[in-house]
Amino acid sequence: MMRDAFKVWLTANGYSAKAISNYLAQCSWVEKNCVDLDEQIERGSIDALLARLSLRTGETNPLCSLIAGDCSKSLATYRSSVNCYIRFRENGNAAQPPTTANGRVVRTLAGGTAPKMKTVEWPKWSLPDEEEQLRLVAMAVPYIRFLHPEIVRAVVEDNERHRERWAELMLQRNVDPSPYLWHKSSCMFPGVRRYAGSSEIAQFRRRMTAERVPDALALDDNSYPKAIWSFVFRGKPFQNQGPPGYALAHLADHKTYKNRGHVEFDTQTIAEISKPIFGLYTSISNTVYMPDNLIRLTDFSFMLRNLVQRKAVSLYGGFCNLLPPPLSFRANDATAWSLNNFQWSEPVGTSEHLAVFLAYRQGRIENLLSINDPRE
C-alpha cells in the first residue's frame, strides 16, 4: 500500500484526521490478513478481494474468525476503505469528495462538498551521490554473513546425486522440476516455495493442501530457507528464531510479484526468465544473514544487491550455478564497485552437523514427494 501518498490524497480531499487514521488502519488490516492491495489492483483482481470482504446471508466467511463483534459491519467497513484506496489509485492526485460506505458524498456543515485543497508538488530533497552510496555500502558489507563454501558444495553435490530421481518424482506430481533442480543447483528443498496471495496464505495457515498449489509440492512461510543455518550452528531444525538482531535476506527474487530478474540477470532474451525461479527461495547460495536494520538496503538498492550477488558468485561459482544456465548475475566493471574494495567478513559455519542436516533434508524431500499432504 502506498501509505504516505494515500494519506496525502485523503488530506487533499478534505477527510478528517480521524477518518484518515481509520482508512489507513483498515487498509493495513486487509493487507495483513488478505493480500497486498497494490498487487491486486495491478493484476486486475481487486473484485475478488472485495468479494472476500463480504458476508452473504446463510454463508460463513473465514475472516470472521479474526474479527471481534459484528462481522458483517466490520467487513463492510474494510470494503469501504478498500474502495477508497481504489479511488486513490485510479485518480492519483485528483481531488475527490469524501464518500460514505454506500457512496454518498460527505457534506460539510455549510451544506457543500468538502473544499478542495490546492495540489502542490512534493519537495525535491537531495539524494546520496555515488560516493556517499559507496560509504554506506562499505559500512554495511562487513556485517553480511555468507555460509562457508564447503557447506554449499555439499548441498550441490547431494543434489547432483539425487537430481534425476527427484526430478522424475516431481514430474509425477505435476510439478516442473526445472525452476528448482537445474544443473549444479543449491536448492535445499526442491518443490517448496513461498506462499503468494491471500488464498495461499490462508491455505498455508490452515495447513490445507487438499487443493494442489501450482508449481510446488508445498508452501512455506520462510522457515525452510533457514533450516541449514539452524543445523550448522545448532545441530537441529529451525524453531522460529534466528540469530539475535539478524534476519535472512534473499539475494535474488524468487516470487512472481515485483520480480526484478529481468533487470538483475544477464540474459539473451526476456523469455528465458518469463517465470520466477522458485528454487531460489531455498537455495543456500541465494541467502545471507544481515542485521535487521540493513535488510532494506538489499531490498531497494540495486548496486548493493548486485555487489552481494557478485560476492556470492565469487564464493560459490566454481562449483555451483547460482542461477539456471544460461542466466547469470550482471557484471559491474566500475572500479569503485570492485569486490576487493570492500571489507567482507569471513564465511561462517562448519561441517560438523552437515551430515545430520543432509539426512533431515532427504527425509523431508522424500516425504514431500511421496504423500498427498506434505504437512501430515
N, C-alpha and C positions, 0 to 999 in steps of 0.2 A: 504494500500500500504506500502511495506517495503521501505520507502523513503530513509533512510540512506544507507541501503545495496544496493539499486538501484543506488544511487549516486556514491558509491564506485565502483560498477561494471562498470558504464559508464566511470568513470575516468580511471579505469584499462584497458578499451578497447579503449582508445585514443580519446574519444569525447571531444570537446572543452567545455570550461566553459559555453559559450552561449548556446550550444546545450544541455548540461546537465540541465541548468536552464529551457530551453524550454520544454524538456521532462518531467521534474518534474511538471511544471506548467500545462502542457496539461493533464497529467495523473490525477492530482488533480482536474482539471475541470471535467473530466469524472466521477471521484468518487463523486464529489459534485452533479452532475446533473443526473447521471445514476445509478451506482451501485458500490459496493466495488469490486475492481479488484481481490484481493486475493480470495474473496468468490466465484466469478465467475470461476476463474481458478480451484479452488479446487473442485467445483461442476461439472466441465466439461461443463460449459455453456458459455464459452467465445465467441463461434461462434455467439451466439445470440446477445451479446453485439456488436461485430464487424458489424453485420447486422444492428443494430440500428444506428451505426455511418456511414451509407451510405445514399446516396440520388440518387435514380434512376430517370431517365428522366420521367417526367409526374407525379411523385409522390411527396407527401409532407412529411416532417419529423418534428415532434413536437419540436425537439431540435433546429430547425431553429429559433424559436421564442426567443431563448436565445443567438443567435449569431448575431453580427453586421457585415455586409459585406457579402462576398461571402460564403454562407453556405456550398456549395459543397466542396470548397477548405478547409474550416475550418474543416469540418468533416473528410476529407482525412488526415489532419494534426493530428487530435486527434486519428484517426485509426492507423496511423503510430506510434505514441507514445505508444499506447496500444500494438501494435505488438512488439515494442522494449521491453516493460515491460514483455511480454510473453517470449521473448527470454531470458531475465534475469532470470525469474523464472525457465525456462527449463534448463539453462546452469549453474546456480549458479555462481561460481567464474571463470568459463572458459572464457578465453578471446575470444571475437568475434569481427571481424572488423566492424566499423560503417557502416550502410547502409542508403540509401535514402528511401523515401516513397515507391518507386517501387522495393525495394530490392537490388538495385545495391550497390556494395561495394564502400565506400568513399575512394578515393585515396589521398595520401599525395602529396606535391609539388614535391617530388623526384620521384613520379610515382609508389611507392609501397603502400602496405596497411599500415594503421596506426600502429605504433610499439606496440608490446605487452609489457605490463608492468609486472614486476615480482609480483606474488601474495604473499602477506605477511599475516601473522596471525593477528587477532585483538589483541590489548593489553589486558592483563589479570589484570583488576582492582579489588581491594578488594571489598567485599560485606559486608553489615552490618550483624553482627552476631546476635544471638537471643536476647542477652541483649540489643543491640543497637536497634533492631526492637521493643522491648518492650518499650524503651524510646520514640521512635517515636509514637507508638500507644498511649502511655499514654498522649502525648501532643494532639493527635487528638480526643480522646474519649470524653472529656468534651464538644466538640462543635457539637456532633451528637444530633439531635433533633428528639425524638420519640413523636408521639401523645399520649395523655393520654389514658390509658387502657379503661376508660368508653366510650370514643368515639368509639374505635374499637369494644367494646362489643355491642354497639347499632347497628352497621352495621351488625355484625354477627347475632344478634337476628332478625333483619329485614330480612336478607337473609333467615333465617330458616322459617320465616312466609310466604315468597313468593317462596321459592325454588322449591317446587313441581310444581307449576303453571308455573313459568318462565322456568323451565327445559322442561316441556311439549311443551311450545310455541317455544322454541329454536329448539327442535327436528322437529317441523313442518316447521321450516325454514331451515332444513337440517344442523343444527349446533349442534355438540356434546356438551352437557352442562357439561360433567364431568371435562374438564380442567378448568372450571370456577366455578361451583356451587357444589363443594364437601361438605360433611357434615361439618358444622361449618366453612365454608369459609368466608373470609373477603373481597372477591372480590366486589368492589363497582359497577362496570358496566359489568355484565356478557355479553359476546359476543363481547366486544371491545378489540382489541389487537393492538399492534404497527405494523405499516406497515413494510414490509421486501422486499427488492429487488427493482429494478428500476421500474418495471411495477406497483407495488403497490404504490410507491412514486408518480409516475405520476398520478395514479388513484386518490390518496388522494388529491393531489394539485389541480386537476381539479374538485374535488368533484363529480367524476364519480362513480356510483355504479350500472350501467347497467349490468355489469358482476359481478356475485356474487363471492366474495373472499372466499377462503377456510377457514373453521374453525372459521368464525367470522360473526357477524352482521354488524360490522363497523370497519374501520381502524382509527388510531389516530396518532398524532404527539407529544405525551407526554403531552397533555392537560388534558385528563380525570383523570389520577392519581393525579393531583394537585387540583382537584375540591374541595375535602373535606377540604384540608388545607386552601383554599381560603374562604370557607364558615365559617370554625371555627374561623378564625382570622378577616375576613372582612364582613361576612354575605352575600356574593354574589358570583356568579360564577367566576372561574379563568379567568383572562384577560391578558394573555401573559407576565406577570411579577410577579415573586415571591419575597420573602424576599431579600433585598439587600445583595449581597455578598454570598448568599446561593443558592444551586441547589439541585434538587431532586435526590436521589440515590436509586436504587433498590437493595435489599439485596440478592436476588436470581434471576438467569436468567429466562427470560420469552419468549425468542425467540429461533428459531432453530439454527441460526448461532453462533458458538463458545459457545454453551451452556455447562455449567460446572456442570450440575446436577449430572451426574454420578460420579463426584469427591466429590461434596459437600453434597450430600444426603446420608443418611444411609438407604440402602435398601437391600432386599434379592436377587433380580435379576435385571439386567440391563433392561430387557424387561419392567419392571414397569415404567421406565422413558424414554421409546423409543421416546415419543413425548413431545414437550415442554408443560409446564403448562401455557397456555395463560392467565389464570386468575391472575397469579402473577403480570401481568402488572398493573392492577388497584387495586390490593389487598392492603388495608390500612395497614395491618401488615407487608407488604413487602417493605415499603418505609420509608425513613427518609430524613431529610434535613441536608446537610453538607456544610461547606464553599467550595466555588468553588475550592480553591487550595488544598483541601483534597480529592476531588472526586476520583482521580486516585488511591488513596490508596485502596479504596473499589473495584476498578476495577481490580487491579492486585495483591493485597496481600491477599493470601488465609487465613492467620492467622487472619488478621484484619476482613476480610469478615466473617469468622466463628465466631469470637468474637461478632460482631454486630448481626449476625443471632441468636446466643445463647442468647444475651441480649433481642432480640425481643421475643424469646420463654419465657423467664423469665417474661416478662411484660404481654404477651397475651395468653400464652399456656394453662392457666387454663380454658379458655372459647372459644378458637379459635384453629382450626387446621391450622397452617401456611402453611402446605403442604398437599396435598391429602393423607389420610391414605392409606397404612401404611408408607408412606415416612416420614422422619424426618431429621433434620439437624444433621450433625456428631457431636459427643461429643468430648470434649478435656479435658482429665483428668490431664493435666500438671498443676501443682500448679501455675506456673508463669503466665498462661493464664486464671486463675480463674476470673470470673466476678467481684468478690469482691476486686480484686487487682487494679481496675481502678476507677477513679472518673467520674461517669456518671452524666449528667445534669438531672434534674427532667423532667418527661414527660410534654409536653406543650399542651395548649388548654383547653377550657371549653366546656360545652354542651349548651351554650347559644343559638347558632344558629343551633344546631343539627337537630331540627325538620324541619327547613327550608331546610336544605340540604337533608334530607330523602325524603321530598316531591318533591324537584327538581330531585333527583335521580330516584324516582319512575316514574316521568313523562318522563324522558329521556329513561329509560328502556322500558316502555310501548310503547314509540314512536319507539324505535328500533325494538321491537317485532311485531309491528302491521302494518308497512308500507313498501313498496318496497324500497324506498330510505330513509335511516335513516338520511340523511342530508337535506332533503327538509324542 
